[in-house]
Amino acid sequence: MQNIDIIIIGGGPGGYIAAVQAARLGLSVTLIEERELGGVCLNRGCIPTKTLVDTAKSIDAINAGKRRGIALTGSLAVDLKTAVQFKQRVTKRLSMGVEALLRDSGVNVIKGTASVRPDLTVAISGAEEGSIATRNSGGIATCYALQAKKIILATGTVPLRPPIPGSDDPRVLTSDDLLELETVPDSLAILGGGVIGVEMARIFSTFGAKVHVIEALERLCPFLDAELSQALTQAMTARKIKVSTSLKLERIEPRRDMLVLYLADGSTAEASHLLLAVGRAVDGRAFESLNLRRNGQFVAVDDNMQTSHPDVYAVGDVNGLCQLAHAAYRMGEIAASHAARSLRGDASIPVSEFHAELVPGCIFSDPEIGHVGLAEAQAMVRFGNISIGRMPLAANGRAVVSGHSDGFVKVIADSATEKIVGVQMIGLFASELINEAATAITNGLTVSQWGHVIHAHPSIAEALPEAALDCFARSLHLPRKNDTP
């Protein structure tokens, strides 16, 4: 039986980055993945949805041409089958890139289903012939059991299917199912107003479906700053997306040509298809025998991503610290570095830190949303006295030129130190610009330090330092505040 320094189970963002880091630190590494490399993010999540979002943006741009003097003739139609084929080419290309990265780093990759035993042997079922590229000789072999010194779990999550009566109808879909449809639904009800629900609503409403989002909590994306959540709801309503909040679905009645949804307030809704976007469940099949300590459904970990078993780590969605691909990258790097430090007895190997509140988040709605750090209510609890600055994109030249002047940037600062502690934004390029805000918060910049960085004009990015300066009424591109001396 082969004895491996580190076995990584799961080839998504956390898993493959852990593998690359461990291999580059000189360890023997085997990664086991039962599906495509890149995991949910690359194959059934971030990348496929953003491919369809960009298709929707193209439609919006074409439809906006008339007001810019571009004469359009004929009708505009979405060929979803072709759009899905394009999406599949994108994901395949990026998955092949991950494969090449692992190969270049000297990582052995097995395509199969892993099961960890208490003695840290890993049984592999369904391993494909030749699925291991042996590290030194370049030959091939098929293995059914391996012994690990350390294991990193990166098994991720799967779409949650709540036990709602009638949900077994084939027109009741998960996000995985919806991404493979080849025709646009006539109407789409979406159960869940989180990131997945909001992005799917943006995509399929643009594609021509009549969309209704149903959220059990009092507002969309309740993890957002309340001001952003309200602006998001207004933007979706303006796109003729129906939004219902504080409403639960009790049962589904499948009929020949539609689904009838019975809601908790006694009302009904109808749709040709229903998307279940109510969260995701930990995929724990590979490590059930380990009896690891849990926080709810998630595997509990310490700052080094170690579980209750000292030789087992858990990274990415499976530990619940932050269910974002870019957070998983950092977690994978931390776990691999800490494992290498332990195996090699070398305390000089650096191990990074992970702080969930410093991880930027994005929603690819229309307009886009970006957020990092503390929301207003959180900042009030932590600091008590805070200052808030806002810059409306209606006052930003680049936004007005683009025809996308809806939205704003909101900066939250600790009044005592003037340090920036949170940034929320909704508007054009928010998913890109939030990374600058993350840099500012991570490096402890004050309002003045950020505000005095010269930004190119005209650019949406100019709104960031202006919003920061507005925390203390110092922006020269905004009217004076009433309490300004």
N, C-alpha and C positions, 0 to 999 in steps of 0.2 A: 504494500500500500504506500502510495506517495505521501510524503510528509511535507506540508507546505507551510511557509511562515504565516501567510495571511490568506484566508479564503473569504472572498466577498460575494455575498448572495444578493444579486440585483444589479442590473447594468444601466440604471437610470443616472441622473445627474450626481447624486451622492455616491453611488457605487462606482461609477467609472472614474470619477475624480479621485476617490480613495485609492483605487487600483493604480492609477498613474503615479500618484504621490508616493505610495508604498514602494512601487517598483523603482522609482527614481532615487529612493533612499536605500536601494540595494537589497530589498527583500524579494523572496520568491513569492509570486502572487498569482492566484487563480481566481477568476471571476466567473460566476455561474449565472446565466440568464436564460429563462425559459422562452422568452419571446424575442422581440427586436431590441438591439442595443439602443440606448437612449431613453428607455423606459417610457412611462406615461407622458412625461413632458414633451418629448420629441415626437412620439408616435400617435398619442391619443389626447394630448392636452395643449400645452403652450404653443407649440409650433403649428399644428394643424389648425387650431382656432385662429391664430394670427394670420395664417395664409388666407383663410376665408374672410377675416376682417379686412385684409387688404383688398380682396375682391370686392367687398361691400364698399370700401372707400373709392374704388375705381368707378363703381356705379354712381355714387354720390357726386364725384367730380364731373362725370359726364352729364348728369342731370343739372348740375350747376352751370354748365357751359353757356346756357342761353343768356343769363344776366351779364355775362362777360362778352357778349357779342359773337358767340360761337353758334352758328346755325346748325341745328340738328334735324335730320330727316329720318323718317322711319321709326319703328318702335324698338324699345330696348327690352331684351329678355335675358334671363339667367339660365344658362345651360349647366345645371348643377352637376351633372355627370362629368362634364369636362372640368369643372372647377374642382371636383373631388379627385379626378385623375391628376391634375396639377398639384394638388395638396400631397398626394401620394408620392409623386416624383420628388417633391421637396423633402419629405420625411425620409425617403430612401437615401437621398443624397447625404443628408446630415447624419443618418445612422451609419452609413459607410464611412463618414469622416470619423465618427467615434471608434469604429472598428480599426481604422488605420492608426489612430492615436494610441489605442491599446497595443496594437501590434508593434508600433515603433517604440513603445515603452517597455516591451518585453513581457507583457501580461498574457498568461494563458487564459483563453476564453473557452468555456464549455457551454454549449447550448443544451440545456436540460433542466429538470426540476429538482431542486435541492431539498434535503431534509437533514437537519442537524440533530445528532444524537447527544446525550448528556456528556459523553467523553470527547466531544468536539470532533468526532468523525462525521463526515458529510456524505450521505448516500445520495446518489444521482440517478434519477430515473429518466428514461427517454432521451439519454444522451445520443446525439447524432454521431455516426461513424466519422472519425476524422475531425471531431469538434474541438479537440485540443491541439493547438499548434505548440509543440514542445519548445521550450524556451531556447535551448542551446543548439539543438541539431536541426530545427526547422522541420522535423518529421511530424507524423501524426499518430495519434493513439486514441483509444476509447477507454475512459475510466468510469467506474461505477461507485467507487468509494475513495475518499481522500481523508487524510488526517491533517488537522489544522492546529497550529500553535495559537493563533488568534483568528477570530471571525468578526467580520463587519457585516451587519444586517442592513441591507438597503432595499428591502422588499416592497416598500411603498404602500399604496392604498388602492382600493377598487371602488367603483361607484356604489353608493348605498342605495338599496332598494327597500324602502319602508313597506311593512306589511299592510298596505291599503287594499281593501277589497276591490277586485277588478283590475289590479295592477299587473296581472299576468297577461293581459291582452297585448298582442304584438305591436300595437300602435302606441303603447306606453314604453318610452325609450329612456336609456341612459345617455350620457354625453357621448360614450363610445359609439352607441348605435346611431345617434343623430349625425355624427361626423361622416358616416358611411352612406347616408341617404343619397339617392341619385335623382330624386325629384323633390321640388320644394313643396312642403305641406300647404294645403289651403289655409289652415289655421293651426297655430301652435300654442298650447297652454304650457307654461313653464312653472313647475312647482319648486320654488326656491329663488329668492332674490339676492343671492350672493354673487360672487365673481362669475361663476360659470353661467348662471341664469341670465345675468345682465349682458354678458358678451354674446351668448346665443340669441338673446332678444335683439341685440343690435344687428347681428348677421342676418337672421332670417326675416326680420321686418324689412330690411333693405332688399332682400331677395324676393319679397312680394307676399310673404305670409302675414296673416292677421295674427298678432301676438298678444297674449295676455299673461302677465307675470303675477303669480300668487305667492305672497310671502307671509309666513306665520307671525313673524315679529312685527314691531310697529313701524319699521322703516327698512328700506333697501340697504344692503351691505352695512349692517349695524356696527361693524368694527370701525367704520369710517367716522371721522369728525361729522357731527350732526349737520353742519352747514353744507358739507360736500354731499352727504346723502340726500338732502333736500334738493340741491341743485341737480343731482343725477336724476331724481324722480321727475323734476320739471323738464329736463332735457328729453327723457324717454317719452313722456306724455306728449311733448311737442312733435315727436316722431310718430305719433299715433299708436304708441304701445300702451296698452291698458295695464295699469299697475294697481293691484289690490294688496293692501297690507293688513296685518292683524287678522289674518284669515287662514283657517286650516281646511285642508281637503279631507273629507271623511270617507268617501267611497267613490268608485268610478263605475259607471254603467256603460258597458260597451254596446253600441248599436251598429247597425249595418254600415252607416255612412258617417258616423261620428262617435265621439266619446262624450258622455254627459257626466260632468263633475258636480258632485253634491258637496257643498261647502258648509262650514260649521254655523254660519249665520242663517241657514235655511235657504239660501239662494242656490242657483245652479249656473254652470257655465258650460259651453260646448266648444269642442275643438276636434279637428281631424286627428291630431296627434298630441301627446303629452310628454314633456321632458321632465324626468325626475332629476332635479339638481339640488338635493337636500343634504349634500355632504358626501364624504367618502369614509370607508371602513378600512382599518389596518389589515393588510394581507399578512397574516401570521402563520400560514401553513408550514413554512420552512422551519419554524423554531418552537412549535407547540410543546415539544418535550423538554424544553429548557426551564419552563416555569419562571420566566423572568418577571421581576417586579414591574407593575404597570401604574400609570397615571390614567385612570379610566381605561379606554381602549388602547392607549399609546404605551410604548415601551419606555419606562423611566430611565433617564440617563443623567450623568453628572456633567460637569463643565468640559470634560474630555471625551464625551459621548460614550463613556463606559456604562454598561448596564449593571444590574445586580450580580452578574457573573463577571469577574475581573478580566477574563479573556475574551469577552464578547462586547462588541460595540454596536450601536444602532444609530443610523444617520438618515436624514431626510424625513419624509412624511411619517415614517413609522414611529418616530419619537414625539411627534406633535409639537415640537418647539416652534416651528414656523414652516408651514406647508407651501414653500415656494422653492423653485428649482435653484435659484441663485443662493438661497440659504443652504440648501443641500450641498452645493459645491463646497462651501466653507466647512460644513460639518464633516464631509468626507475627508477633507484635507486635515482637519483636527484629529479625527479618529486614526487615520493612517500614520500621522506624525507621532502621536502618543504611543501607538502600538510599536512603531519602529524604535522609539526611545526605550521602551520596555524590553523589547527583544534584543536590542544591541547593547543595552546597559549604558547608553550614551545620553547623559542629561543635557548635552549641548545641542541636541536636535530641537529646534524651536517648535513650539506648539502655539498656534494662533488662538485667539479668543472669539467667542460667539456671543453677540448681544442682539437678541431678537428685535428690540426696538430701533436698532440702527439699520435694519434691513428694509430697503425701499420696496414698496408695493405698487403695483400698477393694475388698472382695470382698462381694458381696451374697448371702452364704451364710446359713445359719440356725444359730447367730447370725451377725450381720454381723462383718466384720473391718475394722479400720482400722490403718494403719501409716505412720509417717513418721520420717525420720532413720535412724539406724543401728540394726541388730539387735544383739543382745547379743554375738555372735561378732565382728562388725565393730568394735564399740566396744572390745572387748578388744584387738584388734590395733592400733587407732589410739591408744588412751589408756593401755592397760595396766591401770591401777587405776580401776575403775568401781564405781559404787554402783547398786543396783537396788531399786526400790520397787514393790510390788504392792498393788492394792486389789481384792478379790474382789467381784463384783456381788451375791453372796449377803449382803453386809453393807450393801448400798445399798437404802434404803427404797423408792425409786421402782421399782427393778428387781424387788423382791419383790412390790410391789403389782401390777405389770404381769403377773406370772406368768412373767417372763423373767429369772431371777436367775442363769442360767448365764453364765459368762464372767468376765473380769477386765481390769483396766488395768495395764499394765507400763510403768514409766518407767525410763529408763537415764540416769544422770548421770556426768559426768566428776568423779571424786572430788576432784581437785585444785582445780577451779574451782567445783564444784557446778552447772555449767551443764548444762541438759538437752540430751542429744544424740540421744535416740531415744524414741519412744513406740509401743507396740504394744497393741492392744486387740481383744478379741473379746466381743461382747455387743450388747445392745439399743442402737440408734442409733449404733453405732460409725462408720458412714459419715458421720454429721453431726459427731460430737464430735471426730473426728480433725483437723478443720480448726482447732479451738482449739489442739490440740497443735502443729500446723504453725505457727501464729502464735507460740506460745511459743518454739519452736526457732529460727525465722527471726529473731526479735528477741533471741535470746541470753539468754533468761530463766534465772535460777538456780532451784533447787528452792524456796528461800524466797520469791522474788519471785512464782512461780506459786502456791505453796502458800498465800500470804497473800491471794490474791484471793478475796473472798467470793462463793460460788456459791449460787444459789437452792436452797431445800429444800422439798419433796423433788424431786430431779432426778438423772438419771444422770450429769450433768456434775460433780456433787460428787465422783465417784470420781477425777477427773483430779488435782486438787490433793492429794487424800489419798494417791494413789499417789506423787506427786512428793515429798511430805513423808516418806513411808515410806522413801525412798532413804537417809535418815539417821535413821530411827526417830523421826520427829517427828510422825507422825500420831496424833491423839488419838482417832481412831475405830477404831483397830486395837490388838490386844493388844501388850504390850511384846515386843520381840525379846529373845532370850536374852542377847545381848551388850550390851543397853542398860543404862547405869549407873543 
